[in-house]
Amino acid sequence: ILDVVADRVLARGDTIYAHGEPDRLAAATMSVLRRNLVPLNIMEPWINRIVTVATATPETPDRDPFLLTGNAEAFLRALYIQLALSNDIPQIRGDLLLVVVAALKKSNATYLT
């Protein structure tokens, strides 16, 4: 499931998610995490795979950069919200929150200076 979620978030397309897709994909991720079967050493590279696209630069300057980065960024934000606010938390929540916060700091560096 996690690979399918990542593939969906990282897929290149001509549209940015606008109908709750990031929240639904984060919810699917949380349903996997709540089983407490996926360790942090699996999740950390998985998040880093997503942040690589969330911080990428477009191949051509005339292409909207948000078509490349927007879905990954929106997913990271949705996952953060669900990790931070959910009542039913996975065992690795604390450490995973730190990983997601670091990813968000990296992908939002322009706005955090």
QUIRALIN-V877275 format. One line per field, one symbol per residue. phi: phi as a letter, one per 30 degrees, with the letter a starting at -180 (. if undefined). burial: # if it has 16 or more other C-alpha atoms within 10 Angstrom, else .. A space follows every 10 residues. Layout:
phi=???
burial=???
This chain:
phi=.dddddeddc ddacbcebbi eedddddddd dddddhccdd dcdddddddd ddddcdcddb ddcdddddce dddddeddde edddcddccd dceeddeddd dddddddcee ccd
burial=.#..##..## .....##... ###.###.## ..#......# ..##..#..# #####..... ....###### ########## .##.....## ###..##.## ..##..#... ...
